[in-house]
Amino acid sequence: MSARNKLFKKYLKLVNYWPPYIGAGIKVKEINKERTRFLVSLRLTQRNKNLFGTQFGGSLYAMTDPFYAFILVLNLGEDYIVWDKSAHIEFVKPGRSKVFADISISDQRIEEIKNEINEIGKSTYTFKTQITDKDQNIVAVVSKEVYIRKKK
């Protein structure tokens, strides 16, 4: 196992102790063994409420921020460079309770990306995550654009 993957695996074990996540009330609840799916929650607290008493938009975004890049780095391998390129969040309804994000990329999609990059060298990909409340109502939708290229 490479030093980079060892570092990422160590980070994944410690992500719930990362000060910005503690302060925001963000918690990674589940990571599958393939490291292709992260279930993340954000509880509503006095520390992350906005002026209207609902989930702060920055915390909603932060709960999704690193995970697509993590999934791709851990599953594409050492021959690829992965960078977040852009992000967009659409607020659908106020978050008045604990919210959840189920962030994943299928094994099939990872294989398709790998094949495309091997053929064309580099590309960007967009991934979307719905942030939902406990009743599965959509609170926000986050789109992440990720740049991937083959190492030279």
C-alpha positions as CSV (number, residue, x, y, z in Angstrom):
1,M,0.0,0.0,0.0
2,S,1.3,3.4,-1.0
3,A,2.1,6.2,1.5
4,R,-0.7,8.3,0.0
5,N,-3.3,5.6,0.6
6,K,-2.0,4.9,4.1
7,L,-2.4,8.6,4.9
8,F,-6.0,8.7,3.5
9,K,-7.0,5.6,5.4
10,K,-5.5,7.1,8.6
11,Y,-7.4,10.3,7.9
12,L,-10.7,8.5,7.4
13,K,-10.3,7.0,10.9
14,L,-9.8,10.5,12.4
15,V,-12.2,12.5,10.3
16,N,-14.8,12.7,13.1
17,Y,-12.2,14.3,15.3
18,W,-11.3,17.0,12.8
19,P,-12.0,20.3,14.6
20,P,-14.1,21.9,11.9
21,Y,-16.4,18.9,11.8
22,I,-16.6,18.8,15.6
23,G,-17.5,22.5,15.7
24,A,-20.1,22.2,12.9
25,G,-21.7,19.0,14.3
26,I,-20.8,16.9,11.3
27,K,-20.2,13.2,11.8
28,V,-19.3,10.4,9.4
29,K,-21.7,7.7,10.5
30,E,-20.7,5.0,8.1
31,I,-18.0,4.1,5.5
32,N,-18.4,0.9,3.5
33,K,-15.4,-1.5,3.3
34,E,-14.8,-0.6,-0.4
35,R,-14.6,3.1,0.6
36,T,-17.1,4.1,-2.2
37,R,-19.9,5.3,0.2
38,F,-19.9,7.7,3.1
39,L,-23.0,8.4,5.2
40,V,-22.6,11.7,6.9
41,S,-24.9,13.5,9.4
42,L,-25.1,17.1,10.6
43,R,-27.0,17.8,13.8
44,L,-28.6,21.2,14.4
45,T,-27.0,22.9,17.3
46,Q,-26.6,26.4,18.7
47,R,-23.1,26.4,17.0
48,N,-24.4,25.9,13.5
49,K,-27.7,27.6,13.4
50,N,-28.1,30.6,11.1
51,L,-30.0,33.8,12.0
52,F,-33.3,32.0,11.1
53,G,-32.6,29.1,13.5
54,T,-32.0,26.6,10.6
55,Q,-29.0,24.8,9.3
56,F,-26.1,27.1,8.3
57,G,-25.5,26.7,4.5
58,G,-21.7,26.5,5.0
59,S,-22.1,23.5,7.3
60,L,-24.5,21.9,4.8
61,Y,-21.8,22.2,2.1
62,A,-19.0,21.2,4.5
63,M,-20.6,17.9,5.3
64,T,-20.2,16.9,1.6
65,D,-17.0,18.6,0.7
66,P,-14.1,16.1,0.7
67,F,-15.8,12.8,0.1
68,Y,-16.0,12.5,-3.7
69,A,-12.3,13.3,-4.0
70,F,-11.6,10.7,-1.2
71,I,-13.6,8.0,-3.0
72,L,-11.8,8.6,-6.2
73,V,-8.3,8.8,-4.7
74,L,-8.8,5.6,-2.8
75,N,-10.3,3.7,-5.7
76,L,-8.5,4.9,-8.8
77,G,-5.0,4.3,-7.5
78,E,-1.6,5.9,-7.6
79,D,-1.6,6.6,-11.3
80,Y,-4.2,9.4,-11.1
81,I,-4.4,13.0,-9.8
82,V,-7.7,14.1,-8.3
83,W,-8.7,17.6,-7.5
84,D,-12.0,19.3,-6.5
85,K,-12.6,21.9,-9.2
86,S,-15.9,23.6,-8.3
87,A,-19.0,23.2,-6.2
88,H,-22.6,24.4,-6.2
89,I,-25.2,24.1,-3.5
90,E,-28.9,24.6,-4.1
91,F,-31.0,25.2,-1.0
92,V,-34.3,23.5,-1.4
93,K,-35.9,24.0,2.0
94,P,-34.7,25.0,5.5
95,G,-33.0,22.4,7.6
96,R,-34.8,22.4,10.9
97,S,-33.4,19.1,12.3
98,K,-30.6,16.7,11.8
99,V,-29.7,16.1,8.2
100,F,-28.0,13.4,6.2
101,A,-25.9,13.0,3.1
102,D,-25.3,9.6,1.4
103,I,-22.3,10.2,-0.7
104,S,-21.2,7.4,-3.1
105,I,-19.8,6.5,-6.5
106,S,-20.6,3.0,-7.8
107,D,-17.8,0.5,-8.6
108,Q,-19.1,0.5,-12.2
109,R,-18.8,4.3,-12.4
110,I,-15.3,4.3,-11.0
111,E,-14.3,1.7,-13.6
112,E,-15.9,3.8,-16.4
113,I,-13.9,6.9,-15.2
114,K,-10.7,5.0,-15.0
115,N,-11.2,3.7,-18.6
116,E,-12.1,7.2,-19.9
117,I,-9.0,8.8,-18.2
118,N,-6.8,6.0,-19.5
119,E,-8.1,6.8,-23.0
120,I,-8.2,10.6,-23.0
121,G,-5.7,11.5,-20.3
122,K,-7.9,13.9,-18.2
123,S,-11.5,15.1,-17.7
124,T,-13.9,16.6,-15.2
125,Y,-16.8,14.8,-13.7
126,T,-19.9,16.1,-11.8
127,F,-21.4,14.3,-8.9
128,K,-24.6,15.2,-7.0
129,T,-25.6,14.6,-3.4
130,Q,-29.0,15.2,-1.9
131,I,-29.0,16.4,1.7
132,T,-32.1,15.1,3.4
133,D,-33.8,15.5,6.8
134,K,-34.9,12.6,9.0
135,D,-38.2,12.3,6.9
136,Q,-36.2,12.1,3.6
137,N,-37.3,15.6,2.6
138,I,-34.6,17.2,0.4
139,V,-33.0,20.2,2.2
140,A,-30.2,20.9,-0.3
141,V,-28.5,19.5,-3.4
142,V,-24.7,19.7,-3.7
143,S,-23.0,19.4,-7.0
144,K,-19.2,18.8,-7.0
145,E,-17.1,19.0,-10.1
146,V,-13.9,16.9,-9.8
147,Y,-10.9,17.1,-12.1
148,I,-9.0,13.8,-12.8
149,R,-6.0,13.2,-14.9
150,K,-3.5,10.4,-15.5
151,K,-0.1,11.0,-14.0
152,K,2.7,11.6,-16.5
